């Protein structure tokens, strides 16, 4: 999940929590909206943390050097 998915979940959750006033016998849409809001916030936080870790990587280049005056090792 990325930042876009988190934003989508927050938008859907806000619509369900604050704009829809309908209850079914089996579920309350307001509670579903709050759950979506929480899941969206968690998705955004996780995406930001993972992107920050990905940006802190370092790369090393290994360069092998051979001196011209030294003979190769005997096998």
C-alpha positions as CSV (number, residue, x, y, z in Angstrom):
1,X,0.0,0.0,0.0
2,X,1.3,3.4,-0.8
3,X,0.4,7.0,0.0
4,X,-2.3,7.0,-2.6
5,X,-4.1,4.1,-1.1
6,X,-3.9,5.7,2.3
7,X,-5.4,8.9,1.0
8,X,-8.2,6.9,-0.7
9,X,-9.0,5.1,2.5
10,X,-9.1,8.4,4.4
11,X,-11.5,9.9,1.9
12,X,-13.8,6.9,1.8
13,X,-13.7,6.7,5.6
14,X,-14.5,10.4,6.0
15,X,-17.5,10.1,3.7
16,X,-18.8,7.0,5.5
17,X,-18.2,8.5,9.0
18,X,-19.4,12.0,8.5
19,X,-21.7,12.2,5.5
20,X,-23.7,8.9,5.5
21,X,-26.3,8.5,8.1
22,X,-27.6,5.0,7.4
23,X,-27.6,1.9,9.5
24,X,-28.1,-1.6,8.4
25,X,-29.0,-4.4,10.8
26,X,-25.7,-6.1,10.4
27,X,-23.3,-3.1,10.4
28,X,-23.0,0.6,11.2
29,X,-21.5,2.6,8.4
30,X,-20.2,5.2,10.7
31,X,-18.0,2.6,12.5
32,X,-16.9,1.3,9.1
33,X,-15.9,4.9,8.2
34,X,-13.8,5.3,11.3
35,X,-12.1,2.0,10.6
36,X,-11.2,3.1,7.1
37,X,-9.9,6.4,8.5
38,X,-7.6,4.5,10.9
39,X,-6.4,2.1,8.2
40,X,-5.7,5.1,5.8
41,X,-3.7,6.9,8.5
42,X,-1.7,3.7,9.2
43,X,-1.1,3.1,5.5
44,X,0.3,6.7,5.1
45,X,2.5,6.4,8.1
46,X,3.9,3.0,6.9
47,X,4.5,4.3,3.4
48,X,6.4,7.3,4.7
49,X,8.5,5.2,7.0
50,X,9.4,2.7,4.3
51,X,10.2,5.5,1.9
52,X,12.5,7.1,4.4
53,X,14.3,3.8,5.0
54,X,14.7,3.3,1.2
55,X,16.2,6.8,0.8
56,X,18.9,6.1,3.4
57,X,20.7,3.3,1.6
58,X,24.3,3.6,0.6
59,X,26.1,1.9,-2.3
60,X,29.7,0.9,-2.4
61,X,31.7,0.4,-5.5
62,X,34.4,-2.3,-5.2
63,X,37.4,-1.5,-7.3
64,X,40.0,-4.2,-7.8
65,X,43.5,-2.7,-8.4
66,X,46.4,-4.6,-9.9
67,X,49.9,-3.1,-9.8
68,X,51.8,-3.6,-13.0
69,X,55.2,-4.3,-11.3
70,X,53.9,-7.2,-9.1
71,X,53.7,-10.7,-10.8
72,X,50.4,-12.5,-10.4
73,X,50.2,-15.0,-7.5
74,X,51.4,-18.5,-8.2
75,X,48.7,-21.2,-8.0
